[in-house]
Amino acid sequence: MTNEGKVPGLDGRSAKRWLIGDPLPSEKLEGQLLPKHLALPIFASDALSSVAYAPQELMMVLLVGGTAFLAFSPWIALAVVVLMLTVVASYRQLVKAYPSGGGDYEVAHKNLGEKAGLIVASALLVDYVMTVAVSVASGVDNIISALPWLSGFRVELAVAFVILIAGMNLRGVREASKAFAIPTYVFIGSIGVMVATALIRTALGFAPVAESAGYEVKAQGLAQAAVVLLLLRAFSSGCSALTGVEAVANGVPAFRTPKIRNARTTLLLMGGIAIFLFAGLMAIALISGVHYAENPCDLIGWKGCSTQPQRSLIAQLASATFGNNSIPFFIVQAATAVVLLLAANTAFNGFPLLGSVLARDSYAPKALSTRGDRLVFSNGVIALALAAILLLVIYQANLTNLIQLYIIGVFVSFTLGQSGMVKHWIGMLRDSDARRQAKDRGTIIRSMSINAFGALLTFSVLVVVTITKFTHGAWLVFIMMPILFLLMMGVNRYYRDVAKEVEVDPTTTFGASGDHAIVLVGKMQKPVLKALDYAIAARHQSIEAVHLSVEEESTDILQQQWHDMNIHVPLTIIESPYRDFGVPLAKYIKHRREEHGSEVTTVYLPQYIVGHWWESFLHNHRARRISKQLMLIHGVTIALVPWLLDSSELIYGRRSRPLPGQDRRGEPIRAIPRRPLAPAVPNVSGRGRRDASAQTGSVTDASGKVAPRGADTTGTDTPPTQPDTTKSHSHAGRH
C-alpha cells in the first residue's frame, strides 16, 4: 500500500477531507492548470450565461413604453453586439501585453498610477460579488419558472447554491472545471438547437408563438426626453451580456502553456459563442412575440399575474419552440438554470486571483495570497461566498433589484483598463527597444487603435449605465467602491509602516545578559512534569517553577506534592488575590527584569490538544490567554508545551500515551531526576558547542541558591544519566 499523497500521521479522514479532498503538494500545481476545453466553461460561463438574462432585461425595459417600443430592440441588440466585438478584441491585446493575471488592475496601476489601479480593483471586487449574486438569483429564477412550487424558497435555494459552488471551488480549479464543463456545453448546445429550430420553423411558415404574445402592456406616457432615457436604459440592461469578459484576462496564470495563446483563443471562442446566442435569442424573442414585464400585472389579460410567477424569457421561448413541459423544454430549462448558477464560478476564479495580486502588492490582507490544501486561494473563495450570501439575503434574491447594481463596476474597469492599454502602446512607440521587440510599428498602432476605440466606447457606455441605473439602486455601488478604495489604501499604508518599523537599521542592536526559565505550574499533573522536563533539557542558566496561588488549600497541596516528588527545581508562589493569572505573572517577570537587566525569560506553558471541536468548550484556554498577555512584555519568550489528549488521535492518527522516554529519546524506560543541569553556551563561531566547564556567571542550584556557573548543581553525586530511586519519573518524551 502506497503512502503517496497522504499526510503523515493522518490515518482517518476528517469532514474537511471528505468535502474538499486530500491536500495537494506544491509540485502538483502544474497539473491543476487548464486546457482550453476546460478553461472555456470555467472563465466564460459568466459571459455565456449573461445571454440568458440580457435579452430579457432589454425587452423588459422597452415594454415600459409599450409594445411599440420593441421595434427598437434589433438596433439596441446590434449596438450591444458591436460593443461585445470591441471589448473582446481589446482584451485580446491586454492578455498579450499583461499575462500575469492582474488584468485591468495591473494595466491601470502600471500605466495610470496607483489610484487608478485601486479604482479598477475596487470596481472588479464589487463586480465579482455582484456576478455571484445576480447569476445565482437568475438561476433560481429559471428553476422557479419550471417548478413554480419552489417560489417560497427563493432565498434558501440561492444561499444553498452559493455554498455548493464555493465548496466545489475549494476542491481545486481542475476538479471544478470537470464538474462544470458538461453543463456549460449542454447549455450552449441546447440554446443553439432551440435557436436553429425556431428559425427553421419560421422559414417553413410555422413560427413559434410565445404564451405571452397575446397580452397587451400598460404603456406609460413618456415625454421625448423620457423616450431617449428609456432607450438608453434598455441598452445598458442589454450590456449585461458583456459581464465576465475580463475574467479571462485575470485568469491567464490558470491556463496551460502556452498561456497567452490559449487565453486569447478561449477569449475569441467565448466572444463568438456569446454573440451568436445573444443575437439568436433576441431574434426568436421578437419572432415569437414574448412580452416580459417588470410588473407582471402590467400584462393586460393575464389573470394569474398576482398568484403565479412570470416565466423567464428563455422558458417562454423553449415552450413555444418545443412545446410546454416537453423533454426538450426541461433540458433547456435545466441547462439554463445550471449554467446561470455556474456563471458564479467565473467570479469564484477571478476574485481569488485578483485578491492574490492585491495581497502581493500589499493592498489586501496577506491571507488572500495563500494557497489552500487544494492549491486554490481558498480564503478568497470563502470571502466572496460570504459577501454574495449577504447580498442575496438583503435583496431576497430578487433578480430585477440585483441587476440594477450590476455592470457599473464592469465598465469602470473596462474604461480604465483600455485607457491604460492606450498609454502602454504609446510608451512602446516611444521606446525603440520595445518597438523592435514588437517587430512592427504598424502592429503597435493597430493594437493602440483597438484599445482606444474600446476605451471610448466603454466610457460612453459607463456614462449611459450610470445615468440610467443610478436612481434604480446603482448608487449603492458608488458607495461600496470608495469604501473598498479607502480600505485598500489603509491596508497598504499599514504594511508600509510595519515594513519600515521592522527593517534592519545600523542603530538598533540586540543583546541579552541572562537566560532564565519559568515553568508555570497549576496542579501536579503530567503536562506540568512534561513542561518541566522540557525546560530542564533546554539547559537555561537558571530555572524555577511558578505557581499562581488563588486558593490557599490547593497551594498547600501542590507544595507538599512538590516535596514528595523530590523535584530539585525551586517552586515560587505568587499570590493572586483577584484570581487573575496573567497580570501577577507579568508583574513578577517585570520586577525580575528590573533586578537582572536585559535577561531573556522563557515561560513554559502546558496546553491541551484535543480532537473534537466540542472539547474546546470544556477547557479554560488559560495558557492561550496568559501567552497573549506575556507577549506584550519585553524579553519574554513563550514556549507552549502540548499535551495530546486521547481524542487527538482523530487529528494526528495516534494515541497520546507512548511509554515515558521512548517516543523522544528512543531509550528504554528509566527514571531521570528533574534537576537543573549545567547550562550550555555556544562557542564564538555560533555552532552551538555545549561546554559547561567554560561557562562563567551563575545558575540556580537545586536549593534555589546562586552558585558559580559551571558548578555541580545536581545536588547529588549520581550522574544525571544514571537511574534514580526518587519518586520523580520522567515524562519528557511523552509527546
Buried (B, 14 or more C-beta within 10 A) or exposed (E): EEEEEEEEEBEEEEEEBEEBBEBBEEEBEEEBBBEBEBBBBBBBBBBBBBBBBBBBBBBBBBBBBBBEBBEBBEEBBEBBBEBBBBBBBBBBBBBBBBBEBBBBBBBBBBBBEBEBBBBBBBBBBBBBBBBBBBBBBBBBBBBBBBEEEBBEBBBEBBBBBBEBBBBBBBBBBBBBBBBBBEBBBBBBEBBBBBBEBBBEBBEEEEBBBBBBBEBEBEBEEBEEEBEEBBBBBBBBBBBBBBBBBBBBBBBBBBBBEEBBEBBBBBBBBBBEBBBBBBBBBBBBBBBBBBBBBEEBEBBEEBEEBEEEBBBBBBBBBBBBBBEEEEEBBBBBBBBBBBBBBBBBBBBBBBBBBBBBBBBBBBBBBEEBBEBBBBBBBBBBBBBBBEBBBEBBEEBEBBBBBBBBBBBBBBBBBBBBBBBBBBBBBBEBBEEEEBBEEBEEEEEBEEBBEBBBBBBBBBBEBBBBBBBBBBEEBBBBBEEBBEEBBEBBBEBBEEBEEEEEEEEEEEEEEEEEEBBBBBBBBBEBBBBBBBBBBBBBBBBBBBBBBBBBBBEEEEBEEBBEBBEEBBBBBBBBBEEBEEEBBBEBBBEBBBEBBEEBEEBBBBBBBBBBBBBEEEBEEEEEEBBEEBBEBBEEBEBBEBBBBBBBBEBBBBBBBBEBEBEBBEBBBEEEEBBBBBBBBBBBBEEEEEEEEEEBEEBEBBBBBBEEEEBEBBBEBBBBEBEBEEEBEBEBBBBBBBB
